[in-house]
């Protein structure tokens, strides 16, 4: 119930404040009840996360899952590699992941439909 409430609040963020930007879209292939974590991360040359710019948690519904991830564009490092990453787990077990989505500009962007794939 707590996770469902958190997911509901994430989709009801209200109007975007002037000082923030937002990534939005839908997540495909997430089974009902799966816990989804999205993160906007600064990634180093060795493919390791270095800084968390924004994160969000959602609960899968077995349908297209809308998301909105807000971030501060001032925290977006110039010239650094920034990616949207995601993972889905059920009963504590990683089941799916989102292939990295490169985010090149600190602007509001609609990313469209993003497909989760089986975790290795």
Secondary structure, DSSP 8 states (H G I E B T S, - for coil): -HHHHHHHHHH---S--TTEEEEEEEEES--TT-EEEEEEEEE-TTS-EEEEEEEEEEE--SS-EEEEEEEEGGGS-TTSEEEEEEEEEETTEEEEEEEEEE--SSS-EEEEEEEEEE--
